Amino acid sequence: MGRTERRKQAKRIQRRHPGVTFKNALKTATAMEIVSMKSNLQAGDKVKIRVDHIKESANYKNYSERYREYIESHKDDVFTLEEVDDKRLQNIFQFVEDENDPKWLFCGIDLQKVEEPKEEHAEEQDNE
């Protein structure tokens, strides 16, 4: 959902719920988008952290300093996703390589899938 669609959704929310400010309706529309988003990510996928996307968040300044340091220091690293033990958390992932206890959790929207080179092509090039 792009900016225009989010703003339309916010206006629909305002019509259904008089008294809700546009700013709050827009926040609700954004949250609804994140919750309803079907992720194409699954355990075992290789991903990178979308640091620029996270920094654009209005709440970035409220994130813990440790979290901000973590994403900055790993902005170019490739991670392997693993499932979170709590099945109620949809579209939430952690990294196999994360050595923190507890591990950091990431929303699928903050991760970029990294396409792995196809092994078939690598084998064909070796044979040539």
Protein Blocks (a to p, Z undefined) as FASTA:
>chain_A
ZZklmmmmmmmmmmmmghiafklmmmmmmmmmmmmpccfbdehiacdddfklmmmpmklm
mpcfklmmmmmmmmmbccdddddfblmlghiacdfklmbdcdddddfklpccdddddfkl
mmmmmmZZ
